[in-house]
Amino acid sequence: MTRSRSHARAVTRPRSHALVARAAVRRGRLRRWLGRVGLVLLLVASTFAIAPHLSDLPPPIHVTVASKHRLLPPGTTLGVVAAAEPLEPRPGDFLDVTGEVLEAGRFPGRLEVDGERARPGRVLQDGDRIAVIDGRDRTEDLAQDVVPIPGGQVANPQAVLGTVPGEQVITKGAVSGKVVSTVFRPTGPVDAPLEVALTFDDGPSVTYTPQVLDILERLDVRATFFVVGTMVEAYPELVEQEAEAGMAIGNHTYSHPYLTPFGKLPRREIRREIRRCDRLLADLGVDAGFFRPPGGSWSPRVLDEAERFGMRTVLWAVDSRDWTRPAFRALRRSVLDAARPGAIILLHDGGGDRSATVKALPGIIRGLRRMGLEPMALT
């Protein structure tokens, strides 16, 4: 009987160990679960503890930046937004009377807030509107020169034919000196010739000069070609063709300096430009009696230096503006509308695409003749 009880206890002992082990596992799981619950409760409590402080922050401000809506922290300055976007107004250029840039970026742009210029340190407010205002391109002012012309003499600079007494009003760029227009005002009896002078600048061109010469010879017209020295070096045979065809040839400088107004160059540079072209023409047997400064930019020292080489400075009364490459019909109409007895007409046979000039030239010549005006070369 005793053995039976002992045996029973021996048999039940392992069951007790299993129960203990399972109980330990359950306690571990419970502790882990309670730990997770505690962490969640802690996060919830922390959230509620912090929430009052979050609700104290001011709301973001609503700002329009160059047509785009932005939410920004209060206290944001214009400079911070300009650097972050970025907002960079384009500066405006200072232009001459032909639209060429004299000084790039001279006129800065600006930032405006609600239509008013604002500094970078300005603190933005809710509802502000930021605009980027580019700098405006501005063109140089105009200036006028009045050149008296006594009766019986040709003006220097010359813009019209004839020797009627009067005054020549030359409108030009105040900085560049480039000619915009010339107007002759007679002060005595008017006896303008029923002729106009056709002049061509910036050649010779291997593409366009032969075409112009063909038209002039076909229509029995003599004209004046103001040639550039570098082009004379490249195509001397074309200059010889002009001379053989009976055309007058003038000096248009060696390198056609243009960015710096020619009339404002130092005297030695003006002299060098005229002399180098003159020597090239002399080597071809051409005695140029006329000088035309690039862009018509002249000054007393330009007149003096041209006279040193025996040249009269010649401008123009009608600017075809063919360098802007208008349609040939518009080009022809603009020349004929502006033509008057004694006018000197400016055209181009070089310096770019002159196909419209070539196409318009026969109509210009025929139109002038219908007006009773005979095209001619300078004399």
Secondary structure, DSSP 8 states (H G I E B T S, - for coil): -HHHHHHHHHHHHHHHHHHHHHHHHHHHHHHHHHHHHHHHHHHHHHHHHHHHHHTTS---EEEEETTEEEEE-TT-BHHHHHHHTT-----EEEE-TTS-EEEEEEE--EEEETTEE--TT-B--TT-EEEEE----EE--EEEEEEEE-TTS--SSB-BSS--SEEEEEEEETTT--EEEEEEEESS-----SEEEEEEEEE--TTTHHHHHHHHHHTT---EEEE-HHHHHH-HHHHHHHHHTT-EEEE--SS---SS-GGGS-HHHHHHHHHHHHHHHHHTT----EE--GGG---HHHHHHHHHTT-EEB--SEE--GGG---HHHHHHHHHHH--TTBEEEEESSSS--HHHHHHHHHHHHHHHHTT-EEE---
